[in-house]
Amino acid sequence: MFLSLTHAGRVFDGFTRADLETQGVPEAVIAAAEAAALATERKRQVRSSIRRTAGDDASLLGTTADCTALLLYEMAKMAATIAGAGTVAEIKAAAQPFADLTAPFLAAVEDGSVKLPVLIKGEATALAEIQTRATAVADAIA
């Protein structure tokens, strides 16, 4: 494995562990570089697998756009109906079309026939990623 790192003001690009040890780079620094390289490689492998099995970036983006649009449309309809509701029965009636639409999806997730990456990653991890990326995009456009 070839590693790239900076230590004590020196840049080591494309060095092996043995090369770094010879150059006097501390074990902890080498180990951290190896861990980072392994994490990067794992991410590359996962993304490659996703492209092979789930679709290319444009296909995934299209599905994400469909999901977002569907949720926004259905939530907007429900919010508009709830805003005019005067009784609990009217609020329940406003939610029923969305509950009916999503019931098969919910059942499939609950029985394991549909798997959601967010549930595999963990909700806390997904929220942290959303926050990090949203902030980075906001900073870029500010």
C-alpha positions as CSV (number, residue, x, y, z in Angstrom):
1,M,0.0,0.0,0.0
2,F,1.3,3.4,-0.9
3,L,0.6,6.2,1.6
4,S,0.6,9.9,1.3
5,L,1.0,12.1,4.4
6,T,2.5,15.2,5.8
7,H,4.6,15.0,9.0
8,A,6.8,17.6,10.7
9,G,6.5,19.9,7.7
10,R,7.6,17.2,5.2
11,V,5.3,15.8,2.5
12,F,5.5,12.0,1.8
13,D,3.6,11.1,-1.3
14,G,3.3,7.5,-2.5
15,F,5.6,6.0,0.2
16,T,5.3,2.5,1.6
17,R,5.2,1.8,5.3
18,A,8.8,0.6,5.2
19,D,9.9,3.9,3.4
20,L,8.1,5.9,6.0
21,E,9.7,4.0,8.9
22,T,13.1,4.5,7.3
23,Q,12.3,8.3,7.1
24,G,11.6,8.2,10.9
25,V,7.9,8.8,10.7
26,P,6.3,7.8,14.0
27,E,4.2,4.6,14.0
28,A,1.0,6.4,15.1
29,V,1.3,8.8,12.1
30,I,1.8,5.8,9.7
31,A,-1.1,3.9,11.3
32,A,-3.4,6.9,10.9
33,A,-2.3,7.2,7.2
34,E,-3.0,3.5,6.7
35,A,-6.4,3.8,8.3
36,A,-7.3,6.8,6.1
37,A,-6.1,5.0,3.0
38,L,-8.2,1.9,3.9
39,A,-11.3,4.0,4.6
40,T,-10.9,5.7,1.2
41,E,-10.5,2.4,-0.5
42,R,-13.5,1.0,1.2
43,K,-15.6,4.0,0.2
44,R,-14.4,3.5,-3.4
45,Q,-15.4,-0.1,-3.4
46,V,-18.8,0.6,-1.9
47,R,-19.5,3.3,-4.5
48,S,-18.3,1.0,-7.3
49,S,-20.7,-1.7,-6.0
50,I,-23.5,0.7,-5.9
51,R,-22.9,1.8,-9.5
52,R,-22.9,-1.9,-10.6
53,T,-26.0,-3.0,-8.7
54,A,-28.2,0.1,-8.1
55,G,-27.4,2.4,-11.1
56,D,-25.2,5.2,-12.1
57,D,-25.1,8.6,-10.5
58,A,-27.8,10.1,-12.8
59,S,-30.2,7.2,-12.1
60,L,-29.7,7.5,-8.4
61,L,-30.2,11.2,-8.5
62,G,-33.4,10.7,-10.6
63,T,-34.7,8.3,-7.9
64,T,-33.8,10.7,-5.2
65,A,-35.5,13.6,-7.0
66,D,-38.7,11.5,-7.5
67,C,-38.7,10.6,-3.8
68,T,-38.2,14.2,-2.8
69,A,-40.9,15.5,-5.1
70,L,-43.4,12.8,-4.0
71,L,-42.8,13.6,-0.4
72,L,-43.1,17.3,-0.9
73,Y,-46.2,17.0,-2.9
74,E,-47.9,14.6,-0.5
75,M,-46.8,16.6,2.6
76,A,-48.0,19.9,0.9
77,K,-51.4,18.3,0.2
78,M,-51.7,17.1,3.8
79,A,-50.6,20.4,5.3
80,A,-53.1,22.3,3.2
81,T,-55.9,20.0,4.3
82,I,-54.8,20.0,8.0
83,A,-54.5,23.8,7.9
84,G,-58.2,24.0,7.1
85,A,-59.3,21.2,9.5
86,G,-61.5,22.0,12.4
87,T,-61.7,18.6,14.0
88,V,-59.5,15.7,14.9
89,A,-61.5,13.6,12.4
90,E,-60.6,16.0,9.6
91,I,-56.9,15.9,10.6
92,K,-57.0,12.1,10.5
93,A,-58.8,12.2,7.1
94,A,-56.1,14.5,5.8
95,A,-53.4,12.0,6.7
96,Q,-55.2,8.9,5.4
97,P,-54.3,9.3,1.7
98,F,-50.6,9.5,2.5
99,A,-50.9,6.6,5.0
100,D,-52.6,4.5,2.3
101,L,-50.0,5.4,-0.4
102,T,-47.1,4.5,1.8
103,A,-48.5,1.5,3.6
104,P,-47.1,-1.0,1.2
105,F,-43.7,0.7,1.3
106,L,-43.7,0.7,5.2
107,A,-44.7,-3.0,5.2
108,A,-41.9,-3.9,2.8
109,V,-39.3,-2.1,5.0
110,E,-40.6,-3.7,8.1
111,D,-40.6,-7.2,6.7
112,G,-37.1,-6.7,5.3
113,S,-38.0,-7.0,1.6
114,V,-37.0,-3.4,1.1
115,K,-33.8,-2.2,2.7
116,L,-33.0,1.5,3.4
117,P,-29.4,2.7,3.4
118,V,-30.3,5.2,6.1
119,L,-31.4,2.3,8.4
120,I,-28.2,0.4,7.7
121,K,-26.0,3.4,8.2
122,G,-27.9,4.5,11.3
123,E,-30.1,7.6,11.6
124,A,-27.5,9.5,13.6
125,T,-24.8,8.9,11.0
126,A,-27.2,9.9,8.2
127,L,-28.2,13.1,10.0
128,A,-24.6,14.0,10.7
129,E,-23.8,13.5,7.0
130,I,-26.8,15.7,6.0
131,Q,-25.6,18.4,8.4
132,T,-22.0,18.3,7.2
133,R,-22.9,18.3,3.5
134,A,-25.6,21.0,3.8
135,T,-23.3,23.3,5.7
136,A,-20.5,22.7,3.1
137,V,-22.9,23.5,0.3
138,A,-24.3,26.6,2.1
139,D,-20.7,27.8,2.8
140,A,-19.8,27.3,-0.9
141,I,-22.8,29.4,-2.1
142,A,-22.6,32.1,0.5
